[in-house]
Amino acid sequence: MSKKILMLAGDFVEDYEIMVPYQALLSAGAEVDVVCPDKKSGDSIATAIHDFVGFQTYAELRGHNFILNKTFSEVNPADYDGLYVCGGRAPEYIRLNEKVLEYTRHFFEADKPVAAICHGIQILTVAGVLEGRTLTAYDAVGPDINLAGGTYKKIAATEAITDGNLTTSPAWPGHPAILREFYKLLGIHISAD
């Protein structure tokens, strides 16, 4: 039976941090519904490309348009096996939507698998679900994790940390690690047959 995943995104989600997990989860046989507050199936969101090109922080360039495939107001989190929280600039503003926080809390209260990458952890801090958890994020989000009762751990961008039902990675170079961990949490097995 295929797993059903809810993916939270919004305008200026990081391009790789939506495209790669969306396509990887589909290729593993999962059904993935991508939503954004106040938008419906068929609407598009803008993506952004974040890269380090000599400044003290990343630069942001315009990426692709991503077409949403589920209407936000029609989401019932109980219908999903897991939650994937994308990074980029989107989490900064979609975390202000109470339904986003309600959906997020559902997955923690039901102990369902959750993956969050880069700035996506900003949603978890505001949802109040990090008490006693050890996780990672983009470095600038580390202090937020500690203030939210979690323990921030700085790791290489290619790695992931799993604590219970939650797996996190600092940025898109960690896709192989976070997706491998998320598959395990979901019970998805990929073989070389």
Backbone as numpy.savetxt, mean C-alpha at the origin, in Angstrom:
# Nx Ny Nz CAx CAy CAz Cx Cy Cz
-9.18 -21.14 -5.03 -10.03 -19.96 -5.03 -9.14 -18.72 -5.03
-9.46 -17.77 -5.89 -8.63 -16.58 -6.01 -8.83 -15.64 -4.82
-7.77 -14.95 -4.47 -7.82 -13.98 -3.37 -8.28 -12.63 -3.92
-9.04 -11.92 -3.11 -9.56 -10.61 -3.51 -8.85 -9.55 -2.68
-8.22 -8.60 -3.37 -7.40 -7.57 -2.71 -8.00 -6.20 -2.95
-8.05 -5.38 -1.90 -8.41 -3.97 -2.00 -7.12 -3.17 -2.03
-6.99 -2.29 -3.02 -5.80 -1.45 -3.15 -6.21 0.01 -3.01
-5.60 0.71 -2.05 -5.89 2.12 -1.81 -4.90 2.99 -2.58
-5.44 3.95 -3.34 -4.60 4.83 -4.14 -5.28 6.19 -4.26
-4.64 7.10 -4.97 -5.19 8.43 -5.20 -4.28 9.17 -6.16
-4.68 10.38 -6.49 -3.86 11.17 -7.41 -2.44 11.32 -6.88
-1.51 11.16 -7.79 -0.07 11.23 -7.54 0.45 10.12 -6.63
-0.23 8.96 -6.73 0.32 7.72 -6.21 1.63 7.51 -6.97
2.62 6.89 -6.34 3.88 6.64 -7.05 3.63 5.59 -8.13
4.06 5.88 -9.34 3.77 5.06 -10.51 4.12 3.58 -10.32
5.36 3.29 -9.94 5.77 1.90 -9.72 4.99 1.27 -8.58
4.67 2.08 -7.56 4.06 1.54 -6.34 2.58 1.22 -6.50
2.01 1.56 -7.66 0.67 1.07 -7.98 0.75 0.05 -9.12
1.51 0.38 -10.17 1.55 -0.47 -11.36 2.14 -1.85 -11.06
3.28 -1.90 -10.39 3.96 -3.18 -10.16 3.14 -4.11 -9.27
2.69 -3.69 -8.08 1.91 -4.65 -7.27 0.57 -5.02 -7.91
-0.07 -4.08 -8.58 -1.34 -4.37 -9.24 -1.14 -5.49 -10.26
-0.16 -5.32 -11.15 0.07 -6.32 -12.18 0.62 -7.63 -11.61
1.48 -7.54 -10.60 2.04 -8.76 -10.00 0.95 -9.58 -9.30
0.06 -8.91 -8.60 -1.03 -9.63 -7.92 -1.97 -10.27 -8.93
-2.26 -9.55 -10.02 -3.09 -10.14 -11.07 -2.42 -11.37 -11.66
-1.10 -11.28 -11.89 -0.40 -12.42 -12.50 -0.36 -13.63 -11.57
-0.52 -13.39 -10.27 -0.55 -14.49 -9.30 -1.97 -15.03 -9.09
-2.92 -14.52 -9.88 -4.28 -15.03 -9.82 -5.21 -14.29 -8.89
-4.75 -13.19 -8.29 -5.61 -12.42 -7.39 -6.53 -11.51 -8.18
-7.65 -11.17 -7.57 -8.55 -10.15 -8.10 -8.23 -8.88 -7.30
-7.96 -7.77 -7.99 -7.52 -6.55 -7.32 -8.46 -5.41 -7.67
-9.10 -4.83 -6.65 -9.94 -3.65 -6.83 -9.15 -2.43 -6.36
-8.94 -1.48 -7.27 -8.19 -0.26 -6.95 -9.19 0.87 -6.80
-9.12 1.56 -5.65 -10.09 2.61 -5.34 -9.40 3.89 -4.90
-10.15 4.99 -5.05 -9.73 6.31 -4.60 -10.97 7.03 -4.07
-10.86 7.70 -2.92 -12.02 8.42 -2.40 -12.64 9.37 -3.43
-13.97 9.38 -3.44 -14.75 10.27 -4.30 -14.61 10.00 -5.79
-14.10 8.81 -6.13 -14.00 8.44 -7.55 -14.69 7.10 -7.76
-15.04 6.87 -9.03 -15.76 5.64 -9.36 -15.00 4.82 -10.40
-15.43 3.61 -10.60 -14.85 2.72 -11.59 -14.85 3.42 -12.95
-13.71 3.37 -13.63 -13.56 4.04 -14.93 -12.91 5.40 -14.85
-12.93 6.02 -13.66 -12.22 7.30 -13.48 -10.72 7.02 -13.47
-9.94 8.04 -13.78 -8.48 7.86 -13.73 -7.88 8.67 -12.59
-6.72 8.21 -12.16 -5.90 8.97 -11.22 -4.54 9.17 -11.88
-3.89 10.27 -11.54 -2.57 10.57 -12.06 -1.53 9.87 -11.19
-0.50 9.33 -11.83 0.61 8.77 -11.06 1.80 9.73 -11.15
2.73 9.53 -10.24 3.96 10.34 -10.21 5.15 9.40 -10.14
6.23 9.80 -10.75 7.47 9.04 -10.69 8.39 9.74 -9.70
8.76 9.03 -8.65 9.67 9.57 -7.64 11.05 8.96 -7.85
12.05 9.81 -7.96 13.40 9.30 -8.15 14.40 10.26 -7.54
15.54 9.71 -7.17 16.62 10.51 -6.60 17.57 10.92 -7.71
17.65 12.22 -7.96 18.46 12.72 -9.07 19.38 13.86 -8.62
19.91 13.74 -7.39 20.89 14.71 -6.93 20.41 15.72 -5.91
19.14 15.68 -5.54 18.63 16.58 -4.51 18.64 15.88 -3.16
18.34 16.59 -2.09 18.31 15.98 -0.76 17.11 15.05 -0.58
16.12 15.18 -1.42 14.96 14.31 -1.41 14.62 13.95 -2.85
13.63 13.14 -3.03 13.26 12.71 -4.37 12.65 13.85 -5.18
12.77 13.76 -6.48 12.08 14.66 -7.40 10.82 13.94 -7.87
9.80 14.71 -8.22 8.55 14.12 -8.67 8.27 14.55 -10.10
8.08 13.55 -10.96 7.74 13.78 -12.35 6.38 13.16 -12.63
5.68 13.64 -13.62 4.37 13.11 -13.98 4.54 11.71 -14.57
3.71 10.80 -14.10 3.73 9.44 -14.61 2.58 9.18 -15.55
2.00 7.99 -15.45 0.88 7.57 -16.29 -0.45 7.93 -15.65
-1.52 7.69 -16.36 -2.85 7.69 -15.77 -3.18 6.24 -15.45
-3.81 6.02 -14.31 -4.23 4.68 -13.91 -5.76 4.71 -13.84
-6.39 3.74 -14.48 -7.85 3.67 -14.50 -8.33 2.83 -13.33
-9.15 3.43 -12.48 -9.71 2.72 -11.33 -10.73 1.69 -11.80
-10.82 0.58 -11.08 -11.74 -0.48 -11.50 -12.82 -0.80 -10.47
-12.94 0.07 -9.46 -13.99 -0.12 -8.44 -14.41 1.25 -7.94
-15.69 1.41 -7.69 -16.21 2.67 -7.13 -15.98 2.68 -5.63
-15.35 3.73 -5.13 -14.97 3.82 -3.72 -16.17 3.63 -2.80
-17.28 4.27 -3.11 -18.45 4.23 -2.22 -19.11 2.85 -2.17
-18.74 1.95 -3.08 -19.32 0.61 -3.11 -18.48 -0.44 -2.39
-17.36 -0.02 -1.81 -16.46 -0.98 -1.15 -17.06 -1.49 0.15
-17.01 -2.81 0.33 -17.31 -3.44 1.60 -16.04 -4.19 1.99
-15.26 -3.70 2.96 -13.97 -4.34 3.26 -14.09 -5.81 3.67
-15.25 -6.22 4.15 -15.44 -7.62 4.52 -15.37 -8.56 3.32
-15.51 -8.01 2.11 -15.46 -8.81 0.89 -14.03 -9.15 0.46
-13.03 -8.60 1.15 -11.64 -8.73 0.70 -10.80 -9.59 1.63
-9.82 -10.26 1.02 -8.88 -11.10 1.76 -7.65 -10.34 2.23
-7.34 -9.21 1.58 -6.15 -8.45 1.93 -6.24 -7.01 1.46
-5.35 -6.19 2.02 -5.29 -4.76 1.71 -3.88 -4.42 1.25
-3.77 -3.67 0.15 -2.47 -3.17 -0.31 -2.56 -1.65 -0.34
-1.65 -0.99 0.40 -1.64 0.47 0.50 -0.45 1.00 -0.29
-0.75 1.70 -1.38 0.28 2.25 -2.26 0.91 3.50 -1.65
2.10 3.83 -2.16 2.82 5.01 -1.68 2.67 6.20 -2.62
3.65 7.08 -2.55 3.60 8.32 -3.32 3.00 9.44 -2.50
2.46 10.44 -3.17 1.88 11.58 -2.46 0.42 11.34 -2.07
-0.24 10.38 -2.70 -1.65 10.11 -2.43 -1.97 9.86 -0.96
-1.19 9.05 -0.23 -1.55 8.78 1.17 -1.67 10.02 2.04
-0.89 11.05 1.69 -0.90 12.30 2.45 -2.30 12.91 2.51
-3.06 12.79 1.42 -4.40 13.39 1.43 -5.53 12.37 1.57
-5.37 11.14 1.07 -6.51 10.21 1.21 -6.67 9.75 2.66
-5.63 9.91 3.48 -5.75 9.55 4.90 -6.68 10.50 5.64
-7.07 11.59 5.01 -8.02 12.53 5.60 -9.47 12.06 5.43
-9.67 11.02 4.63 -10.99 10.49 4.38 -11.31 9.42 5.44
-12.37 9.61 6.17 -12.71 8.69 7.27 -12.97 7.28 6.78
-13.54 7.12 5.58 -13.80 5.78 5.05 -12.49 5.04 4.78
-11.46 5.74 4.31 -10.14 5.12 4.10 -9.63 4.54 5.42
-9.78 5.32 6.48 -9.32 4.87 7.80 -10.17 3.71 8.31
-11.46 3.78 8.07 -12.38 2.70 8.48 -12.03 1.40 7.75
-11.82 1.49 6.43 -11.44 0.31 5.65 -10.14 -0.28 6.19
-9.17 0.58 6.46 -7.85 0.14 6.95 -8.00 -0.57 8.29
-8.75 0.02 9.20 -8.95 -0.59 10.53 -9.59 -1.97 10.42
-10.50 -2.13 9.47 -11.16 -3.43 9.30 -10.13 -4.54 9.12
-9.12 -4.32 8.28 -8.15 -5.37 7.98 -7.30 -5.72 9.21
-7.03 -4.74 10.04 -6.27 -5.01 11.26 -7.15 -5.69 12.31
-8.38 -5.23 12.44 -9.28 -5.84 13.43 -9.61 -7.29 13.06
-9.68 -7.59 11.76 -9.98 -8.94 11.30 -8.72 -9.77 11.10
-7.55 -9.19 11.37 -6.25 -9.86 11.22 -6.04 -10.40 9.80
-6.45 -9.60 8.82 -6.25 -9.96 7.42 -4.91 -9.40 6.94
-4.30 -9.99 5.91 -3.02 -9.49 5.40 -3.08 -8.05 4.90
-2.05 -7.28 5.28 -1.91 -5.89 4.85 -0.48 -5.67 4.37
-0.34 -5.05 3.21 0.96 -4.63 2.71 0.90 -3.12 2.52
1.95 -2.42 2.96 2.01 -0.97 2.78 3.45 -0.60 2.43
3.59 0.29 1.48 4.92 0.65 0.99 5.13 2.15 1.04
6.35 2.54 1.35 6.83 3.92 1.26 5.96 4.88 2.10
5.31 5.85 1.46 4.46 6.80 2.17 3.08 6.22 2.49
2.77 5.04 1.99 1.48 4.41 2.29 1.27 4.21 3.78
2.37 4.11 4.51 2.31 3.92 5.96 1.67 5.12 6.65
1.64 6.28 5.98 0.97 7.46 6.56 -0.50 7.17 6.84
-1.11 6.34 6.03 -2.52 5.97 6.27 -2.62 5.14 7.54
-1.68 4.23 7.75 -1.70 3.38 8.94 -1.49 4.19 10.21
-0.64 5.22 10.15 -0.39 6.01 11.35 -1.65 6.74 11.79
-2.38 7.30 10.84 -3.61 8.04 11.17 -4.74 7.09 11.54
-4.74 5.89 10.97 -5.79 4.90 11.30 -5.62 4.35 12.71
-4.45 4.58 13.33 -4.24 4.14 14.71 -4.07 2.64 14.86
-3.39 2.00 13.90 -3.26 0.54 13.91 -1.84 0.05 14.15
-0.93 0.94 14.55 0.48 0.57 14.64 1.00 0.32 16.06
0.17 0.45 17.05 0.59 0.25 18.44 1.28 -1.11 18.59
2.54 -1.08 19.05 3.28 -2.31 19.30 3.84 -3.00 18.07
3.68 -2.43 16.90 4.17 -3.04 15.66 5.56 -2.55 15.30
6.35 -3.41 14.68 7.64 -3.04 14.12 7.48 -3.03 12.61
7.86 -1.92 11.99 7.69 -1.79 10.55 8.67 -0.78 9.98
8.62 -0.63 8.69 9.47 0.32 8.00 8.62 1.20 7.10
9.26 2.18 6.48 8.59 3.12 5.58 9.68 3.97 4.93
9.27 4.87 4.08 10.20 5.89 3.60 10.73 6.62 4.84
12.03 6.91 4.88 12.67 7.48 6.07 11.89 8.64 6.70
11.36 9.53 5.88 10.68 10.72 6.40 9.40 10.37 7.15
8.89 9.15 6.99 7.67 8.71 7.69 8.02 8.01 9.01
9.30 7.69 9.21 9.74 7.01 10.43 9.27 7.67 11.71
9.45 8.99 11.87 8.99 9.64 13.10 7.49 9.50 13.33
6.71 9.47 12.25 5.26 9.31 12.37 4.91 7.94 12.95
5.66 6.91 12.52 5.44 5.56 13.03 5.65 5.53 14.54
6.76 6.12 14.99 7.05 6.15 16.42 5.99 6.92 17.20
5.53 8.05 16.66 4.48 8.83 17.32 3.16 8.08 17.39
2.94 7.16 16.43 1.70 6.38 16.39 1.78 5.11 17.23
2.89 4.93 17.99 3.00 3.78 18.89 3.70 2.58 18.29
4.18 2.71 17.06 4.93 1.63 16.44 6.41 1.83 16.63
7.19 0.89 16.13 8.65 0.99 16.16 9.14 1.02 14.72
9.76 2.15 14.35 10.30 2.30 13.01 11.65 1.64 12.93
11.85 0.84 11.88 13.13 0.19 11.66 13.62 0.58 10.27
14.81 1.19 10.22 15.41 1.57 8.94 16.07 0.34 8.33
15.68 0.01 7.11 16.25 -1.14 6.40 16.58 -0.70 4.98
17.28 -1.55 4.25 17.59 -1.26 2.85 16.30 -1.16 2.05
16.31 -0.33 1.03 15.12 -0.13 0.20 14.69 -1.39 -0.53
15.54 -2.38 -0.60 15.23 -3.64 -1.29 14.61 -4.68 -0.36
14.44 -4.34 0.91 13.96 -5.31 1.90 12.52 -5.01 2.34
11.98 -5.92 3.13 10.65 -5.76 3.72 10.69 -6.30 5.14
9.78 -5.83 5.96 9.61 -6.31 7.34 8.18 -6.82 7.47
8.04 -7.99 8.06 6.71 -8.53 8.33 6.55 -8.70 9.83
5.45 -8.14 10.35 5.11 -8.25 11.77 3.65 -8.66 11.84
3.40 -9.91 12.14 2.03 -10.41 12.18 1.42 -10.37 10.79
0.27 -9.71 10.67 -0.44 -9.64 9.38 0.04 -8.49 8.50
1.05 -7.74 8.94 1.51 -6.53 8.24 2.90 -6.72 7.65
3.02 -6.41 6.35 4.34 -6.37 5.73 4.55 -4.98 5.11
5.77 -4.45 5.28 6.08 -3.09 4.82 7.44 -3.06 4.15
7.62 -2.09 3.28 8.91 -1.87 2.61 9.10 -0.37 2.43
10.37 0.11 2.43 10.63 1.54 2.36 10.29 2.20 1.02
10.38 1.46 -0.08 10.19 2.08 -1.40 10.11 1.01 -2.47
9.86 1.44 -3.71 9.63 0.50 -4.81 10.77 -0.48 -5.10
12.04 -0.20 -4.76 13.03 -1.26 -4.97 12.74 -2.52 -4.12
11.86 -2.39 -3.14 11.50 -3.52 -2.28 10.34 -4.36 -2.78
9.86 -4.11 -4.01 8.72 -4.89 -4.51 8.92 -6.40 -4.43
10.06 -6.95 -4.87 10.20 -8.40 -4.76 10.03 -8.91 -3.32
10.59 -8.17 -2.37 10.51 -8.60 -0.97 9.11 -8.44 -0.39
8.47 -7.30 -0.58 7.15 -7.07 0.01 6.09 -7.96 -0.65
6.20 -8.14 -1.96 5.22 -9.00 -2.64 5.39 -10.45 -2.22
6.63 -10.91 -2.08 6.87 -12.29 -1.61 6.23 -12.49 -0.23
6.41 -11.51 0.65 5.83 -11.60 2.00 4.30 -11.52 1.97
3.77 -10.64 1.12 2.32 -10.50 1.02 1.69 -11.79 0.48
2.33 -12.40 -0.52 1.85 -13.68 -1.03 1.78 -14.71 0.09
2.82 -14.77 0.91 2.83 -15.73 2.03 1.66 -15.47 2.97
1.46 -14.20 3.34 0.36 -13.84 4.24 -1.00 -14.23 3.65
-1.12 -14.09 2.33 -2.37 -14.41 1.66 -2.55 -15.89 1.39
-1.47 -16.66 1.52 -1.53 -18.08 1.20 -1.44 -18.34 -0.30
-0.86 -17.40 -1.04 -0.64 -17.58 -2.48 0.69 -18.29 -2.66
0.66 -19.39 -3.38 1.90 -20.16 -3.63 2.19 -20.14 -5.12
3.39 -19.74 -5.45 3.82 -19.72 -6.84 4.90 -20.78 -7.00
4.69 -21.67 -7.95 5.67 -22.74 -8.16 6.29 -22.60 -9.55
7.39 -23.27 -9.75 8.11 -23.23 -11.02 7.71 -24.38 -11.93
6.54 -24.95 -11.71 6.09 -26.10 -12.53 5.98 -25.72 -13.99
